[in-house]
Amino acid sequence: MDLSLKTPEELQKHLGLGVRAIRLGKNLSQNELSSKGGISNRALTNLENGKGSSLETLVRALKALNATDVIEHFAPQSTVSPMALLNNPTPPRRARKPRRVR
């Protein structure tokens, strides 16, 4: 499914359905998750229904579900070390295709 073609409202709904699926997979009710995460029932309902929720509500819900590994997909680890860039004597060059000899 190409999420880049969805509207922000559709993405919120998709995200909410994902949180709901994790919650149900762990056999938790909304009341149990909201009390465990320190969020209101209304905030959790809004999150799961994709009706405008705060980032804090999402993070608290994921933390209460022990699903914070999902956050890693938002901010992948850097593959290039900044220190290695400083120690490299020559800056990286843009790759070019070889010139044709005439």
N, C-alpha and C positions, 0 to 999 in steps of 0.2 A: 504494500500500500504506500503510495507516494504522499507523505504528509505535507510536502511543500506546496501542494495545490489546495490545501484546506485553509479555511478562514480561521482567524483566531478563536472564534466561538466554537468551531468544529474541533480545533485542537484541544481546547479546554474540556470539551465533552469527552474526547478520546482519552485524555489524561485522567479524567475523573473515572471513566470506566476501568482504566488500568488499576487505579487505587482500589476501586470496589472489588475487582477480581482478586487482588492480593488479599484484601480483607476477608472475602468469602473463602478463599483458599486456606486461610488460617483459622477458619470457623469462628470469626469474631463478629459480634453484632456492632451496629453503629454506636450504641451506648458504651459498650466495652472499649472500643477503639478511641472514642472521644475522651473518655475518662483517663485511659492509659496515656494518651497523647497530650492531655492538658488543653484540649480544644472543645469548643461548644458543639453540641449536637447539630445546631443549625449550620455552623461553619463546615462541619464534615459533610452534611447533606448537600450544601452548596458546592463543595469540592467534587463530590461524586457525581453530581448532576451537571457539572460544567457551567455553573452559573456564577462566575466571578468569585474567585477565592484568592486569598493572599498567599504569597510565597511561603510565609511562616507556617500557615496551615498545612500546606503541602509537605514541608520539611518535617513538621511535628508528626503528621500522619505516617510518613515513611519511616521515621525513627521509631515510632510506636509499633510499626509492623516489622521492624528489623529488616527493612528493605532499602537501606541507605545506599546500597551498591548501585541502585538506579541512578543516583546522582553522578556517579562516575561517567556515565554516558554523556552528561552535559558538559563536563570539563575533563577531557582526556588528558593524560599525563604527557608532558613534553618529551619528545624523542631526541631533541638536540640539547646538549648541555651548554648553558651560557658560558661556563668556564672554558669549555673546549673551544668555543668560538673565539674567546679572548686569546687563547694560547696558539691558535692557528695563525702562522705568519702570513699566509696568502688568503685574501678574501675569496669566498666561493664565486665562481664565474658562471654566467649563464651558458647553458649548453647550446651549441649551434650545430647544424648539420654540416657535414664536410662540403667544401667548395668543389665544384666540378672543374676539371682541367679541360681546357679547350684546345 
